């Protein structure tokens, strides 16, 4: 039997269904709950015709026989659930930095040959701009995962820098953002900023 991340996750969930698997803020999900949530996404992708169309043995090492799914989300449980759901559908997921604007997003989705995208509802305006330039982008899954009290944390805001994201969060009335001065990972010479933003609703 071929063992992959999706198969391994389902096996662990079957063996320890009630054990906590994922903790994000006040949210606590068991292995069984994460398995069920990611399985629902996998089924949705499968029903939409997403999956593996050419097996690995028939491909060159640099080729992909799977549909590609972009994940354009904040750091949180939804990101992991989307990744697991893609694996279970035999779809190739890839991360999209949530600080990207329309121009960067268009380039990444085109280069990544994305057939679908899972994105946070906060990014809907940006996705709406780029979808017109990407005719191959067939499946758009918007998720309104935010609830009052949700926290989004963004690092490397000063170095290498994300001025558009910083300005955006400063202007929002539905977020309360605190800036924490820190340094770039693993050293103490280059100053950096971490933004901690709480969703107010």
N, C-alpha and C positions, 0 to 999 in steps of 0.2 A: 504494500500500500504506500502510495506517495504521501509524505507528511509535509505539510506546509503550515503557515501561520494560522490559517483559517481552521484547518483540521485540528491542530494542536489546541486552539482556543476552545473549540467545541468539546474536545476530550476533557479538558480541565473543567469546563462548565458542567459536564455530565458527572464528573467525579466529586466536585465540591460546589454544588449549585448555590448554596446559601452563604458561602464565604464571601466577604467583601472583596471585590476585584478592582474597583475604581472609586477614588475619593477626589472630589473637586469642590472646594469650598464646603458648603453644607450638604452637598449632594453625595449620597453613598449608594452605589449600585453593586449588587451581587454578581457573581460570575454568570448565573442564570439570566439575570436581567440584561447584562451587557450582551450576552449571546443572543437573546431574543431581539434586542434592538438592532444589533448589527446584522442579524439574519433577515430582518424585515427590509433593510436597505439592499442586501444581496438579492432578495427575491424581486424587489422593484427593478433593480438593474437588469436582472435576468429577463424579466417580463418585457423590458424595453429593448431586448435584443443585444444587451451588452455581455461581453464575456471573452473567452479565448476562441479565436477562429483558426489559428494555425498553431500546431503543437511545437514545443521547443525543439524537438528532434528534427524538424523540417526547416529550421531557421538558422541563419548565420548568427554567430555570437552577438552581433550588434543589432540584430533585428528584434522586433516585438510583434508577436502574433495576437496580442490582446488589445482590447479597447482601453483607452487612457482616460482616467477620471481625475480632474483637478480638485483639490481640496483647499478652499479659500475661506478659512475660518480663524477665529481667535484660538489661542491655546486653551484647551479645555476638553471635557469628556467627549464632546461632539466630534472633535478631530479624530480621536482614537476610534470612536464608533464608526466613523466614515471609512477610515483606513481598514478596519477589520471587515466591514461590509463589502468593500471592494475586493479584498483578498478572497472572501468566501464566494464571490461571483466570478472569480478568475479574471478580474479587471485589474489593470495596473494603475494604482493611485500615485499621485505626486503632489507635493506640497507647493502651495503658492503663498508667498509672504503676504500677510494681511495688511501690510503697510503699502503695498503696491497701488499705484494709481492706474488710470485707464490705459495709458500708453505702455507701461510695464506689463500690465495684465494681458493686454492684447498680444504682446511679443511672446510671453511665456506660454500662453495657451496655444498659440500658433506653432511655436517650436516644439512644444510637448505633444502636439497632435491630439489635443483634448477633444474627446467626443462628448464629454459631459463635465459638469462642474457642480460640486456641492459647496454652497456658500452661505455665509451668515447673512441674515436679513439686513443687517447694517450696511452691507456692501452692495445691496440691490441697485442703487443708482449707478455705481461703477460698472457692474455686470451689464446693466441695460445699455450702457454706452458701447461696450466692446462687442456685444453679441451680434450687432449688425455687421461688423467687419469679419465675423468668423462663421461662415455658413456651415462648417462641419460641426459646430457646437450644437448638438441635437437635444441634449437633456440638461435642464437647469433645475436643480433641486434647492429651493430656498428654505432655510430653516430659521424660524424665529425663536432661537434658543434663549435669548436674553430674558431675564426676569429681574425685577428690582432686587438689588443686592449682589447681582453677578459682578465679578471682578475680572477685568482684562489687564494683563501685565505685559508690557512691551519693553524689551531691553535694546541696547545699541541705538538708542534714540539720538544720541549726540555723535557717536562714532560707531560705524561709518556715517550714521546720521539718517534721520527720517523727518526732515523739517515739515513736510506736508502733513504727515500723520500727527505730529506734535501740534501744529496749528489747528488741525481739524478737531482734535480732542479738546483743545483750549476753548474753542468756539461753541462746543455742544452744551446745551442747557440740560440735556438728559443724562449727562455723565459728570461725575465729580472726580477730577484728576489731580493726583498728587505726584510731584516730580521728586525723585530720590537721586541725589548725587552719589555717583559710585565711580568705578574704574572699569575699563575693558577687561574681559575675563582673563584670569591667570597672570595679571601683572598690575603694577600700581603707578605706572607713569602716565597713561593716557586717560584723561577724565571721560566719563560717560554719564548718561542719564537713563534711569529706569522710570517709566510712567506706570503708575498704578491707578487704574480708572474704575470707579464703581458706577454701575448702571443704576440710575434713579427711577427710571420708568417714564 
